[in-house]
Amino acid sequence: MDRKHVPARMHSPPLCLDCSDPNSAERYSNVVDTGLQEIEVETRKGVEENCKVSSGYHTLLVGDRYLIVKSSKPISETTSGELVLISADIFNHM
C-alpha cells in the first residue's frame, strides 16, 4: 500500500453500510499492518513494572476504501466489530 494515498481515502465518502443480507456485504481484499500499537503499562507506586501490546491497528481494503481496524488479535479471514470514530491522535499517526 502506498501510504501517501491513505489520508485522501480517509476523507472520502463513508462506506455504505445499509445491508439487509450480511452475506452480500463487501469483503476486504487486503490487510496492511500499520505498525501502530496500543501499549498497556502496569505501574506500582509510579514505577513501571510491566508493559505489553494490548492491540494493533490494521487497514482493510474494502472496495476502493480503507477501513481502520483496532484488534487485540491477528486479523483473520473474517472480522466483526462496531464502527466508531477514531481518536485524533490515531488519525494523525496514520
PDB file of N, CA, C and O in Angstrom:
ATOM      1  N   MET A   1       0.848  -1.180   0.000  1.00  0.00           N
ATOM      2  CA  MET A   1       0.000   0.000   0.000  1.00  0.00           C
ATOM      3  C   MET A   1       0.887   1.234   0.000  1.00  0.00           C
ATOM      4  O   MET A   1       1.867   1.303   0.742  1.00  0.00           O
ATOM      5  N   ASP A   2       0.556   2.169  -0.801  1.00  0.00           N
ATOM      6  CA  ASP A   2       1.268   3.430  -0.877  1.00  0.00           C
ATOM      7  C   ASP A   2       0.672   4.362   0.172  1.00  0.00           C
ATOM      8  O   ASP A   2      -0.430   4.876  -0.016  1.00  0.00           O
ATOM      9  N   ARG A   3       1.386   4.587   1.273  1.00  0.00           N
ATOM     10  CA  ARG A   3       0.846   5.347   2.406  1.00  0.00           C
ATOM     11  C   ARG A   3       0.445   6.774   2.055  1.00  0.00           C
ATOM     12  O   ARG A   3      -0.382   7.360   2.754  1.00  0.00           O
ATOM     13  N   LYS A   4       1.003   7.350   0.995  1.00  0.00           N
ATOM     14  CA  LYS A   4       0.647   8.730   0.669  1.00  0.00           C
ATOM     15  C   LYS A   4      -0.801   8.843   0.218  1.00  0.00           C
ATOM     16  O   LYS A   4      -1.364   9.937   0.241  1.00  0.00           O
ATOM     17  N   HIS A   5      -1.423   7.729  -0.196  1.00  0.00           N
ATOM     18  CA  HIS A   5      -2.814   7.756  -0.637  1.00  0.00           C
ATOM     19  C   HIS A   5      -3.801   7.542   0.502  1.00  0.00           C
ATOM     20  O   HIS A   5      -4.993   7.796   0.327  1.00  0.00           O
ATOM     21  N   VAL A   6      -3.346   7.085   1.656  1.00  0.00           N
ATOM     22  CA  VAL A   6      -4.262   6.783   2.758  1.00  0.00           C
ATOM     23  C   VAL A   6      -5.014   8.011   3.257  1.00  0.00           C
ATOM     24  O   VAL A   6      -6.238   7.939   3.367  1.00  0.00           O
ATOM     25  N   PRO A   7      -4.364   9.137   3.567  1.00  0.00           N
ATOM     26  CA  PRO A   7      -5.137  10.275   4.092  1.00  0.00           C
ATOM     27  C   PRO A   7      -6.241  10.742   3.158  1.00  0.00           C
ATOM     28  O   PRO A   7      -7.325  11.087   3.630  1.00  0.00           O
ATOM     29  N   ALA A   8      -6.007  10.765   1.855  1.00  0.00           N
ATOM     30  CA  ALA A   8      -7.050  11.199   0.918  1.00  0.00           C
ATOM     31  C   ALA A   8      -8.231  10.247   0.966  1.00  0.00           C
ATOM     32  O   ALA A   8      -9.378  10.692   0.916  1.00  0.00           O
ATOM     33  N   ARG A   9      -7.987   8.979   1.060  1.00  0.00           N
ATOM     34  CA  ARG A   9      -9.064   7.998   1.118  1.00  0.00           C
ATOM     35  C   ARG A   9      -9.818   8.084   2.445  1.00  0.00           C
ATOM     36  O   ARG A   9     -11.012   7.787   2.496  1.00  0.00           O
ATOM     37  N   MET A  10      -9.142   8.481   3.507  1.00  0.00           N
ATOM     38  CA  MET A  10      -9.796   8.560   4.811  1.00  0.00           C
ATOM     39  C   MET A  10     -10.823   9.681   4.831  1.00  0.00           C
ATOM     40  O   MET A  10     -11.721   9.674   5.674  1.00  0.00           O
ATOM     41  N   HIS A  11     -10.713  10.639   3.927  1.00  0.00           N
ATOM     42  CA  HIS A  11     -11.656  11.751   3.870  1.00  0.00           C
ATOM     43  C   HIS A  11     -12.727  11.534   2.809  1.00  0.00           C
ATOM     44  O   HIS A  11     -13.559  12.412   2.581  1.00  0.00           O
ATOM     45  N   SER A  12     -12.715  10.377   2.160  1.00  0.00           N
ATOM     46  CA  SER A  12     -13.698  10.107   1.111  1.00  0.00           C
ATOM     47  C   SER A  12     -15.062   9.806   1.735  1.00  0.00           C
ATOM     48  O   SER A  12     -15.154   9.622   2.949  1.00  0.00           O
ATOM     49  N   PRO A  13     -16.125   9.752   0.923  1.00  0.00           N
ATOM     50  CA  PRO A  13     -17.454   9.486   1.472  1.00  0.00           C
ATOM     51  C   PRO A  13     -17.475   8.178   2.257  1.00  0.00           C
ATOM     52  O   PRO A  13     -16.712   7.262   1.949  1.00  0.00           O
ATOM     53  N   PRO A  14     -18.333   8.080   3.262  1.00  0.00           N
ATOM     54  CA  PRO A  14     -18.360   6.878   4.100  1.00  0.00           C
ATOM     55  C   PRO A  14     -18.831   5.652   3.325  1.00  0.00           C
ATOM     56  O   PRO A  14     -19.510   5.763   2.304  1.00  0.00           O
ATOM     57  N   LEU A  15     -18.453   4.483   3.836  1.00  0.00           N
ATOM     58  CA  LEU A  15     -18.915   3.235   3.253  1.00  0.00           C
ATOM     59  C   LEU A  15     -20.422   3.127   3.392  1.00  0.00           C
ATOM     60  O   LEU A  15     -20.994   3.587   4.380  1.00  0.00           O
ATOM     61  N   CYS A  16     -21.055   2.531   2.419  1.00  0.00           N
ATOM     62  CA  CYS A  16     -22.491   2.279   2.514  1.00  0.00           C
ATOM     63  C   CYS A  16     -22.683   1.049   3.381  1.00  0.00           C
ATOM     64  O   CYS A  16     -22.288  -0.050   2.991  1.00  0.00           O
ATOM     65  N   LEU A  17     -23.271   1.215   4.527  1.00  0.00           N
ATOM     66  CA  LEU A  17     -23.404   0.117   5.472  1.00  0.00           C
ATOM     67  C   LEU A  17     -24.830  -0.390   5.581  1.00  0.00           C
ATOM     68  O   LEU A  17     -25.129  -1.206   6.453  1.00  0.00           O
ATOM     69  N   ASP A  18     -25.706   0.074   4.720  1.00  0.00           N
ATOM     70  CA  ASP A  18     -27.089  -0.379   4.729  1.00  0.00           C
ATOM     71  C   ASP A  18     -27.151  -1.701   3.977  1.00  0.00           C
ATOM     72  O   ASP A  18     -27.223  -1.726   2.748  1.00  0.00           O
ATOM     73  N   CYS A  19     -27.123  -2.781   4.714  1.00  0.00           N
ATOM     74  CA  CYS A  19     -27.044  -4.100   4.105  1.00  0.00           C
ATOM     75  C   CYS A  19     -28.048  -5.015   4.790  1.00  0.00           C
ATOM     76  O   CYS A  19     -27.922  -5.298   5.981  1.00  0.00           O
ATOM     77  N   SER A  20     -29.040  -5.475   4.046  1.00  0.00           N
ATOM     78  CA  SER A  20     -30.050  -6.342   4.646  1.00  0.00           C
ATOM     79  C   SER A  20     -29.596  -7.794   4.704  1.00  0.00           C
ATOM     80  O   SER A  20     -30.129  -8.574   5.494  1.00  0.00           O
ATOM     81  N   ASP A  21     -28.621  -8.170   3.881  1.00  0.00           N
ATOM     82  CA  ASP A  21     -28.111  -9.538   3.864  1.00  0.00           C
ATOM     83  C   ASP A  21     -26.617  -9.519   4.164  1.00  0.00           C
ATOM     84  O   ASP A  21     -25.831  -9.105   3.312  1.00  0.00           O
ATOM     85  N   PRO A  22     -26.203  -9.961   5.364  1.00  0.00           N
ATOM     86  CA  PRO A  22     -24.784  -9.928   5.721  1.00  0.00           C
ATOM     87  C   PRO A  22     -23.895 -10.691   4.742  1.00  0.00           C
ATOM     88  O   PRO A  22     -22.723 -10.353   4.580  1.00  0.00           O
ATOM     89  N   ASN A  23     -24.439 -11.710   4.091  1.00  0.00           N
ATOM     90  CA  ASN A  23     -23.642 -12.490   3.143  1.00  0.00           C
ATOM     91  C   ASN A  23     -23.348 -11.724   1.861  1.00  0.00           C
ATOM     92  O   ASN A  23     -22.469 -12.118   1.094  1.00  0.00           O
ATOM     93  N   SER A  24     -24.074 -10.632   1.619  1.00  0.00           N
ATOM     94  CA  SER A  24     -23.827  -9.847   0.411  1.00  0.00           C
ATOM     95  C   SER A  24     -22.919  -8.647   0.676  1.00  0.00           C
ATOM     96  O   SER A  24     -22.617  -7.884  -0.242  1.00  0.00           O
ATOM     97  N   ALA A  25     -22.488  -8.479   1.910  1.00  0.00           N
ATOM     98  CA  ALA A  25     -21.618  -7.348   2.253  1.00  0.00           C
ATOM     99  C   ALA A  25     -20.279  -7.481   1.534  1.00  0.00           C
ATOM    100  O   ALA A  25     -19.799  -8.586   1.280  1.00  0.00           O
ATOM    101  N   GLU A  26     -19.683  -6.328   1.210  1.00  0.00           N
ATOM    102  CA  GLU A  26     -18.373  -6.344   0.557  1.00  0.00           C
ATOM    103  C   GLU A  26     -17.351  -6.991   1.472  1.00  0.00           C
ATOM    104  O   GLU A  26     -17.399  -6.826   2.691  1.00  0.00           O
ATOM    105  N   ARG A  27     -16.441  -7.716   0.884  1.00  0.00           N
ATOM    106  CA  ARG A  27     -15.359  -8.371   1.618  1.00  0.00           C
ATOM    107  C   ARG A  27     -14.078  -7.559   1.432  1.00  0.00           C
ATOM    108  O   ARG A  27     -13.885  -6.899   0.411  1.00  0.00           O
ATOM    109  N   TYR A  28     -13.215  -7.623   2.433  1.00  0.00           N
ATOM    110  CA  TYR A  28     -11.946  -6.925   2.265  1.00  0.00           C
ATOM    111  C   TYR A  28     -11.003  -7.787   1.441  1.00  0.00           C
ATOM    112  O   TYR A  28     -11.065  -9.015   1.489  1.00  0.00           O
ATOM    113  N   SER A  29     -10.129  -7.131   0.687  1.00  0.00           N
ATOM    114  CA  SER A  29      -9.242  -7.860  -0.212  1.00  0.00           C
ATOM    115  C   SER A  29      -7.779  -7.791   0.197  1.00  0.00           C
ATOM    116  O   SER A  29      -6.952  -8.525  -0.342  1.00  0.00           O
ATOM    117  N   ASN A  30      -7.449  -6.920   1.140  1.00  0.00           N
ATOM    118  CA  ASN A  30      -6.059  -6.772   1.534  1.00  0.00           C
ATOM    119  C   ASN A  30      -5.997  -6.257   2.966  1.00  0.00           C
ATOM    120  O   ASN A  30      -6.818  -5.436   3.376  1.00  0.00           O
ATOM    121  N   VAL A  31      -5.017  -6.745   3.722  1.00  0.00           N
ATOM    122  CA  VAL A  31      -4.797  -6.305   5.099  1.00  0.00           C
ATOM    123  C   VAL A  31      -3.400  -5.720   5.182  1.00  0.00           C
ATOM    124  O   VAL A  31      -2.439  -6.324   4.707  1.00  0.00           O
ATOM    125  N   VAL A  32      -3.287  -4.542   5.788  1.00  0.00           N
ATOM    126  CA  VAL A  32      -1.982  -3.911   5.974  1.00  0.00           C
ATOM    127  C   VAL A  32      -1.811  -3.596   7.455  1.00  0.00           C
ATOM    128  O   VAL A  32      -2.650  -2.924   8.055  1.00  0.00           O
ATOM    129  N   ASP A  33      -0.720  -4.086   8.042  1.00  0.00           N
ATOM    130  CA  ASP A  33      -0.390  -3.756   9.427  1.00  0.00           C
ATOM    131  C   ASP A  33       0.216  -2.360   9.422  1.00  0.00           C
ATOM    132  O   ASP A  33       1.245  -2.131   8.785  1.00  0.00           O
ATOM    133  N   THR A  34      -0.410  -1.431  10.124  1.00  0.00           N
ATOM    134  CA  THR A  34       0.070  -0.045  10.130  1.00  0.00           C
ATOM    135  C   THR A  34       1.324   0.141  10.972  1.00  0.00           C
ATOM    136  O   THR A  34       2.036   1.134  10.821  1.00  0.00           O
ATOM    137  N   GLY A  35       1.596  -0.809  11.855  1.00  0.00           N
ATOM    138  CA  GLY A  35       2.723  -0.670  12.764  1.00  0.00           C
ATOM    139  C   GLY A  35       2.362   0.067  14.044  1.00  0.00           C
ATOM    140  O   GLY A  35       3.150   0.100  14.989  1.00  0.00           O
ATOM    141  N   LEU A  36       1.162   0.665  14.078  1.00  0.00           N
ATOM    142  CA  LEU A  36       0.713   1.347  15.294  1.00  0.00           C
ATOM    143  C   LEU A  36       0.218   0.317  16.300  1.00  0.00           C
ATOM    144  O   LEU A  36      -0.500  -0.617  15.942  1.00  0.00           O
ATOM    145  N   GLN A  37       0.602   0.491  17.551  1.00  0.00           N
ATOM    146  CA  GLN A  37       0.195  -0.429  18.609  1.00  0.00           C
ATOM    147  C   GLN A  37      -0.271   0.347  19.826  1.00  0.00           C
ATOM    148  O   GLN A  37       0.188   1.460  20.085  1.00  0.00           O
ATOM    149  N   GLU A  38      -1.185  -0.252  20.565  1.00  0.00           N
ATOM    150  CA  GLU A  38      -1.594   0.297  21.854  1.00  0.00           C
ATOM    151  C   GLU A  38      -0.859  -0.514  22.915  1.00  0.00           C
ATOM    152  O   GLU A  38      -0.940  -1.742  22.938  1.00  0.00           O
ATOM    153  N   ILE A  39      -0.146   0.180  23.785  1.00  0.00           N
ATOM    154  CA  ILE A  39       0.667  -0.472  24.809  1.00  0.00           C
ATOM    155  C   ILE A  39       0.003  -0.289  26.166  1.00  0.00           C
ATOM    156  O   ILE A  39      -0.392   0.818  26.534  1.00  0.00           O
ATOM    157  N   GLU A  40      -0.115  -1.383  26.902  1.00  0.00           N
ATOM    158  CA  GLU A  40      -0.669  -1.351  28.258  1.00  0.00           C
ATOM    159  C   GLU A  40       0.511  -1.377  29.235  1.00  0.00           C
ATOM    160  O   GLU A  40       1.349  -2.277  29.185  1.00  0.00           O
ATOM    161  N   VAL A  41       0.564  -0.389  30.114  1.00  0.00           N
ATOM    162  CA  VAL A  41       1.673  -0.276  31.060  1.00  0.00           C
ATOM    163  C   VAL A  41       1.145  -0.464  32.477  1.00  0.00           C
ATOM    164  O   VAL A  41       0.207   0.211  32.901  1.00  0.00           O
ATOM    165  N   GLU A  42       1.765  -1.394  33.202  1.00  0.00           N
ATOM    166  CA  GLU A  42       1.417  -1.620  34.607  1.00  0.00           C
ATOM    167  C   GLU A  42       2.463  -0.926  35.475  1.00  0.00           C
ATOM    168  O   GLU A  42       3.666  -1.099  35.282  1.00  0.00           O
ATOM    169  N   THR A  43       1.980  -0.139  36.432  1.00  0.00           N
ATOM    170  CA  THR A  43       2.897   0.551  37.345  1.00  0.00           C
ATOM    171  C   THR A  43       2.528   0.234  38.787  1.00  0.00           C
ATOM    172  O   THR A  43       1.385  -0.099  39.102  1.00  0.00           O
ATOM    173  N   ARG A  44       3.511   0.345  39.636  1.00  0.00           N
ATOM    174  CA  ARG A  44       3.295   0.206  41.072  1.00  0.00           C
ATOM    175  C   ARG A  44       4.056   1.337  41.748  1.00  0.00           C
ATOM    176  O   ARG A  44       5.277   1.446  41.634  1.00  0.00           O
ATOM    177  N   LYS A  45       3.307   2.171  42.451  1.00  0.00           N
ATOM    178  CA  LYS A  45       3.884   3.331  43.134  1.00  0.00           C
ATOM    179  C   LYS A  45       4.659   4.216  42.160  1.00  0.00           C
ATOM    180  O   LYS A  45       5.719   4.748  42.488  1.00  0.00           O
ATOM    181  N   GLY A  46       4.100   4.363  40.942  1.00  0.00           N
ATOM    182  CA  GLY A  46       4.697   5.235  39.944  1.00  0.00           C
ATOM    183  C   GLY A  46       5.858   4.641  39.167  1.00  0.00           C
ATOM    184  O   GLY A  46       6.450   5.318  38.326  1.00  0.00           O
ATOM    185  N   VAL A  47       6.191   3.380  39.437  1.00  0.00           N
ATOM    186  CA  VAL A  47       7.306   2.735  38.750  1.00  0.00           C
ATOM    187  C   VAL A  47       6.757   1.700  37.762  1.00  0.00           C
ATOM    188  O   VAL A  47       5.944   0.849  38.126  1.00  0.00           O
ATOM    189  N   GLU A  48       7.209   1.786  36.522  1.00  0.00           N
ATOM    190  CA  GLU A  48       6.760   0.838  35.505  1.00  0.00           C
ATOM    191  C   GLU A  48       7.269  -0.558  35.836  1.00  0.00           C
ATOM    192  O   GLU A  48       8.470  -0.775  35.998  1.00  0.00           O
ATOM    193  N   GLU A  49       6.328  -1.505  35.933  1.00  0.00           N
ATOM    194  CA  GLU A  49       6.712  -2.881  36.233  1.00  0.00           C
ATOM    195  C   GLU A  49       6.603  -3.796  35.021  1.00  0.00           C
ATOM    196  O   GLU A  49       7.392  -4.728  34.862  1.00  0.00           O
ATOM    197  N   ASN A  50       5.630  -3.526  34.175  1.00  0.00           N
ATOM    198  CA  ASN A  50       5.394  -4.411  33.043  1.00  0.00           C
ATOM    199  C   ASN A  50       4.700  -3.631  31.930  1.00  0.00           C
ATOM    200  O   ASN A  50       3.920  -2.719  32.203  1.00  0.00           O
ATOM    201  N   CYS A  51       4.976  -3.981  30.703  1.00  0.00           N
ATOM    202  CA  CYS A  51       4.232  -3.401  29.589  1.00  0.00           C
ATOM    203  C   CYS A  51       4.026  -4.478  28.534  1.00  0.00           C
ATOM    204  O   CYS A  51       4.863  -5.362  28.351  1.00  0.00           O
ATOM    205  N   LYS A  52       2.884  -4.384  27.839  1.00  0.00           N
ATOM    206  CA  LYS A  52       2.579  -5.357  26.792  1.00  0.00           C
ATOM    207  C   LYS A  52       1.737  -4.689  25.715  1.00  0.00           C
ATOM    208  O   LYS A  52       1.047  -3.702  25.972  1.00  0.00           O
ATOM    209  N   VAL A  53       1.802  -5.232  24.521  1.00  0.00           N
ATOM    210  CA  VAL A  53       0.975  -4.745  23.421  1.00  0.00           C
ATOM    211  C   VAL A  53      -0.439  -5.253  23.663  1.00  0.00           C
ATOM    212  O   VAL A  53      -0.666  -6.461  23.729  1.00  0.00           O
ATOM    213  N   SER A  54      -1.392  -4.331  23.795  1.00  0.00           N
ATOM    214  CA  SER A  54      -2.776  -4.741  24.045  1.00  0.00           C
ATOM    215  C   SER A  54      -3.588  -4.819  22.756  1.00  0.00           C
ATOM    216  O   SER A  54      -4.575  -5.553  22.698  1.00  0.00           O
ATOM    217  N   SER A  55      -3.191  -4.076  21.722  1.00  0.00           N
ATOM    218  CA  SER A  55      -3.875  -4.157  20.429  1.00  0.00           C
ATOM    219  C   SER A  55      -3.017  -3.505  19.351  1.00  0.00           C
ATOM    220  O   SER A  55      -2.072  -2.767  19.632  1.00  0.00           O
ATOM    221  N   GLY A  56      -3.378  -3.800  18.128  1.00  0.00           N
ATOM    222  CA  GLY A  56      -2.691  -3.221  16.983  1.00  0.00           C
ATOM    223  C   GLY A  56      -3.698  -2.628  16.020  1.00  0.00           C
ATOM    224  O   GLY A  56      -4.887  -2.940  16.084  1.00  0.00           O
ATOM    225  N   TYR A  57      -3.226  -1.777  15.132  1.00  0.00           N
ATOM    226  CA  TYR A  57      -4.082  -1.135  14.135  1.00  0.00           C
ATOM    227  C   TYR A  57      -3.710  -1.651  12.746  1.00  0.00           C
ATOM    228  O   TYR A  57      -2.536  -1.690  12.377  1.00  0.00           O
ATOM    229  N   HIS A  58      -4.721  -2.042  11.991  1.00  0.00           N
ATOM    230  CA  HIS A  58      -4.560  -2.537  10.627  1.00  0.00           C
ATOM    231  C   HIS A  58      -5.505  -1.759   9.724  1.00  0.00           C
ATOM    232  O   HIS A  58      -6.474  -1.160  10.191  1.00  0.00           O
ATOM    233  N   THR A  59      -5.220  -1.772   8.440  1.00  0.00           N
ATOM    234  CA  THR A  59      -6.178  -1.234   7.479  1.00  0.00           C
ATOM    235  C   THR A  59      -6.636  -2.384   6.598  1.00  0.00           C
ATOM    236  O   THR A  59      -5.835  -3.214   6.169  1.00  0.00           O
ATOM    237  N   LEU A  60      -7.929  -2.419   6.338  1.00  0.00           N
ATOM    238  CA  LEU A  60      -8.511  -3.408   5.438  1.00  0.00           C
ATOM    239  C   LEU A  60      -8.967  -2.670   4.191  1.00  0.00           C
ATOM    240  O   LEU A  60      -9.676  -1.668   4.287  1.00  0.00           O
ATOM    241  N   LEU A  61      -8.571  -3.153   3.033  1.00  0.00           N
ATOM    242  CA  LEU A  61      -9.025  -2.564   1.779  1.00  0.00           C
ATOM    243  C   LEU A  61     -10.384  -3.173   1.449  1.00  0.00           C
ATOM    244  O   LEU A  61     -10.487  -4.367   1.168  1.00  0.00           O
ATOM    245  N   VAL A  62     -11.429  -2.341   1.486  1.00  0.00           N
ATOM    246  CA  VAL A  62     -12.800  -2.767   1.184  1.00  0.00           C
ATOM    247  C   VAL A  62     -13.234  -1.983  -0.049  1.00  0.00           C
ATOM    248  O   VAL A  62     -13.494  -0.782   0.032  1.00  0.00           O
ATOM    249  N   GLY A  63     -13.310  -2.659  -1.181  1.00  0.00           N
ATOM    250  CA  GLY A  63     -13.601  -1.946  -2.425  1.00  0.00           C
ATOM    251  C   GLY A  63     -12.467  -0.991  -2.731  1.00  0.00           C
ATOM    252  O   GLY A  63     -11.321  -1.411  -2.888  1.00  0.00           O
ATOM    253  N   ASP A  64     -12.783   0.301  -2.818  1.00  0.00           N
ATOM    254  CA  ASP A  64     -11.743   1.306  -3.077  1.00  0.00           C
ATOM    255  C   ASP A  64     -11.504   2.191  -1.860  1.00  0.00           C
ATOM    256  O   ASP A  64     -11.005   3.308  -1.994  1.00  0.00           O
ATOM    257  N   ARG A  65     -11.858   1.695  -0.668  1.00  0.00           N
ATOM    258  CA  ARG A  65     -11.677   2.465   0.573  1.00  0.00           C
ATOM    259  C   ARG A  65     -10.943   1.623   1.609  1.00  0.00           C
ATOM    260  O   ARG A  65     -10.906   0.396   1.529  1.00  0.00           O
ATOM    261  N   TYR A  66     -10.359   2.320   2.583  1.00  0.00           N
ATOM    262  CA  TYR A  66      -9.668   1.641   3.668  1.00  0.00           C
ATOM    263  C   TYR A  66     -10.488   1.746   4.940  1.00  0.00           C
ATOM    264  O   TYR A  66     -11.027   2.806   5.259  1.00  0.00           O
ATOM    265  N   LEU A  67     -10.578   0.642   5.663  1.00  0.00           N
ATOM    266  CA  LEU A  67     -11.246   0.599   6.953  1.00  0.00           C
ATOM    267  C   LEU A  67     -10.163   0.372   7.998  1.00  0.00           C
ATOM    268  O   LEU A  67      -9.427  -0.611   7.917  1.00  0.00           O
ATOM    269  N   ILE A  68     -10.056   1.263   8.974  1.00  0.00           N
ATOM    270  CA  ILE A  68      -9.048   1.129  10.024  1.00  0.00           C
ATOM    271  C   ILE A  68      -9.629   0.245  11.115  1.00  0.00           C
ATOM    272  O   ILE A  68     -10.732   0.486  11.607  1.00  0.00           O
ATOM    273  N   VAL A  69      -8.870  -0.786  11.487  1.00  0.00           N
ATOM    274  CA  VAL A  69      -9.338  -1.771  12.450  1.00  0.00           C
ATOM    275  C   VAL A  69      -8.368  -1.830  13.620  1.00  0.00           C
ATOM    276  O   VAL A  69      -7.157  -1.953  13.435  1.00  0.00           O
ATOM    277  N   LYS A  70      -8.918  -1.740  14.828  1.00  0.00           N
ATOM    278  CA  LYS A  70      -8.136  -1.931  16.047  1.00  0.00           C
ATOM    279  C   LYS A  70      -8.505  -3.311  16.569  1.00  0.00           C
ATOM    280  O   LYS A  70      -9.683  -3.609  16.769  1.00  0.00           O
ATOM    281  N   SER A  71      -7.502  -4.153  16.791  1.00  0.00           N
ATOM    282  CA  SER A  71      -7.785  -5.514  17.222  1.00  0.00           C
ATOM    283  C   SER A  71      -6.720  -6.012  18.185  1.00  0.00           C
ATOM    284  O   SER A  71      -5.532  -5.730  18.028  1.00  0.00           O
ATOM    285  N   SER A  72      -7.171  -6.759  19.184  1.00  0.00           N
ATOM    286  CA  SER A  72      -6.231  -7.368  20.125  1.00  0.00           C
ATOM    287  C   SER A  72      -5.762  -8.728  19.613  1.00  0.00           C
ATOM    288  O   SER A  72      -4.893  -9.358  20.216  1.00  0.00           O
ATOM    289  N   LYS A  73      -6.343  -9.178  18.495  1.00  0.00           N
ATOM    290  CA  LYS A  73      -5.986 -10.470  17.901  1.00  0.00           C
ATOM    291  C   LYS A  73      -5.527 -10.241  16.461  1.00  0.00           C
ATOM    292  O   LYS A  73      -5.841  -9.213  15.860  1.00  0.00           O
ATOM    293  N   PRO A  74      -4.787 -11.197  15.915  1.00  0.00           N
ATOM    294  CA  PRO A  74      -4.419 -11.072  14.497  1.00  0.00           C
ATOM    295  C   PRO A  74      -5.676 -11.053  13.624  1.00  0.00           C
ATOM    296  O   PRO A  74      -6.669 -11.705  13.945  1.00  0.00           O
ATOM    297  N   ILE A  75      -5.628 -10.311  12.533  1.00  0.00           N
ATOM    298  CA  ILE A  75      -6.753 -10.259  11.604  1.00  0.00           C
ATOM    299  C   ILE A  75      -6.824 -11.600  10.878  1.00  0.00           C
ATOM    300  O   ILE A  75      -5.813 -12.107  10.391  1.00  0.00           O
ATOM    301  N   SER A  76      -8.023 -12.166  10.812  1.00  0.00           N
ATOM    302  CA  SER A  76      -8.197 -13.457  10.148  1.00  0.00           C
ATOM    303  C   SER A  76      -9.026 -13.281   8.880  1.00  0.00           C
ATOM    304  O   SER A  76      -9.203 -12.168   8.385  1.00  0.00           O
ATOM    305  N   GLU A  77      -9.524 -14.387   8.372  1.00  0.00           N
ATOM    306  CA  GLU A  77     -10.304 -14.356   7.134  1.00  0.00           C
ATOM    307  C   GLU A  77     -11.573 -13.524   7.274  1.00  0.00           C
ATOM    308  O   GLU A  77     -12.010 -12.891   6.313  1.00  0.00           O
ATOM    309  N   THR A  78     -12.155 -13.523   8.444  1.00  0.00           N
ATOM    310  CA  THR A  78     -13.339 -12.700   8.700  1.00  0.00           C
ATOM    311  C   THR A  78     -13.093 -11.877   9.953  1.00  0.00           C
ATOM    312  O   THR A  78     -12.327 -12.270  10.832  1.00  0.00           O
ATOM    313  N   THR A  79     -13.743 -10.755  10.018  1.00  0.00           N
ATOM    314  CA  THR A  79     -13.627  -9.919  11.206  1.00  0.00           C
ATOM    315  C   THR A  79     -14.963  -9.239  11.446  1.00  0.00           C
ATOM    316  O   THR A  79     -15.716  -8.980  10.508  1.00  0.00           O
ATOM    317  N   SER A  80     -15.247  -8.957  12.692  1.00  0.00           N
ATOM    318  CA  SER A  80     -16.503  -8.278  13.021  1.00  0.00           C
ATOM    319  C   SER A  80     -16.238  -7.302  14.152  1.00  0.00           C
ATOM    320  O   SER A  80     -15.236  -7.410  14.860  1.00  0.00           O
ATOM    321  N   GLY A  81     -17.128  -6.366  14.311  1.00  0.00           N
ATOM    322  CA  GLY A  81     -16.970  -5.375  15.360  1.00  0.00           C
ATOM    323  C   GLY A  81     -17.940  -4.242  15.153  1.00  0.00           C
ATOM    324  O   GLY A  81     -18.930  -4.377  14.434  1.00  0.00           O
ATOM    325  N   GLU A  82     -17.652  -3.126  15.787  1.00  0.00           N
ATOM    326  CA  GLU A  82     -18.513  -1.959  15.663  1.00  0.00           C
ATOM    327  C   GLU A  82     -17.743  -0.827  15.010  1.00  0.00           C
ATOM    328  O   GLU A  82     -16.515  -0.770  15.081  1.00  0.00           O
ATOM    329  N   LEU A  83     -18.477   0.070  14.374  1.00  0.00           N
ATOM    330  CA  LEU A  83     -17.865   1.240  13.758  1.00  0.00           C
ATOM    331  C   LEU A  83     -17.911   2.400  14.736  1.00  0.00           C
ATOM    332  O   LEU A  83     -18.976   2.763  15.234  1.00  0.00           O
ATOM    333  N   VAL A  84     -16.752   2.977  15.008  1.00  0.00           N
ATOM    334  CA  VAL A  84     -16.650   4.133  15.896  1.00  0.00           C
ATOM    335  C   VAL A  84     -15.671   5.125  15.275  1.00  0.00           C
ATOM    336  O   VAL A  84     -14.850   4.753  14.437  1.00  0.00           O
ATOM    337  N   LEU A  85     -15.761   6.370  15.682  1.00  0.00           N
ATOM    338  CA  LEU A  85     -14.795   7.374  15.234  1.00  0.00           C
ATOM    339  C   LEU A  85     -13.451   7.095  15.890  1.00  0.00           C
ATOM    340  O   LEU A  85     -13.386   6.730  17.064  1.00  0.00           O
ATOM    341  N   ILE A  86     -12.382   7.269  15.127  1.00  0.00           N
ATOM    342  CA  ILE A  86     -11.062   7.093  15.724  1.00  0.00           C
ATOM    343  C   ILE A  86     -10.636   8.405  16.363  1.00  0.00           C
ATOM    344  O   ILE A  86     -11.092   9.481  15.975  1.00  0.00           O
ATOM    345  N   SER A  87      -9.758   8.296  17.344  1.00  0.00           N
ATOM    346  CA  SER A  87      -9.289   9.495  18.028  1.00  0.00           C
ATOM    347  C   SER A  87      -8.406  10.313  17.091  1.00  0.00           C
ATOM    348  O   SER A  87      -7.821   9.777  16.150  1.00  0.00           O
ATOM    349  N   ALA A  88      -8.316  11.592  17.352  1.00  0.00           N
ATOM    350  CA  ALA A  88      -7.473  12.482  16.554  1.00  0.00           C
ATOM    351  C   ALA A  88      -6.017  12.035  16.625  1.00  0.00           C
ATOM    352  O   ALA A  88      -5.286  12.151  15.641  1.00  0.00           O
ATOM    353  N   ASP A  89      -5.590  11.529  17.775  1.00  0.00           N
ATOM    354  CA  ASP A  89      -4.219  11.074  17.953  1.00  0.00           C
ATOM    355  C   ASP A  89      -3.895   9.934  16.986  1.00  0.00           C
ATOM    356  O   ASP A  89      -2.860   9.961  16.320  1.00  0.00           O
ATOM    357  N   ILE A  90      -4.768   8.944  16.909  1.00  0.00           N
ATOM    358  CA  ILE A  90      -4.559   7.825  15.987  1.00  0.00           C
ATOM    359  C   ILE A  90      -4.645   8.316  14.549  1.00  0.00           C
ATOM    360  O   ILE A  90      -3.813   7.949  13.720  1.00  0.00           O
ATOM    361  N   PHE A  91      -5.638   9.138  14.245  1.00  0.00           N
ATOM    362  CA  PHE A  91      -5.811   9.670  12.889  1.00  0.00           C
ATOM    363  C   PHE A  91      -4.543  10.377  12.425  1.00  0.00           C
ATOM    364  O   PHE A  91      -4.119  10.198  11.283  1.00  0.00           O
ATOM    365  N   ASN A  92      -3.935  11.172  13.292  1.00  0.00           N
ATOM    366  CA  ASN A  92      -2.735  11.930  12.931  1.00  0.00           C
ATOM    367  C   ASN A  92      -1.520  11.040  12.709  1.00  0.00           C
ATOM    368  O   ASN A  92      -0.584  11.437  12.014  1.00  0.00           O
ATOM    369  N   HIS A  93      -1.520   9.831  13.293  1.00  0.00           N
ATOM    370  CA  HIS A  93      -0.401   8.909  13.108  1.00  0.00           C
ATOM    371  C   HIS A  93      -0.559   8.031  11.870  1.00  0.00           C
ATOM    372  O   HIS A  93       0.384   7.342  11.480  1.00  0.00           O
ATOM    373  N   MET A  94      -1.721   8.046  11.256  1.00  0.00           N
ATOM    374  CA  MET A  94      -1.962   7.183  10.086  1.00  0.00           C
ATOM    375  C   MET A  94      -1.332   7.758   8.850  1.00  0.00           C
ATOM    376  O   MET A  94      -1.433   7.169   7.774  1.00  0.00           O
TER     377      MET A  94
END
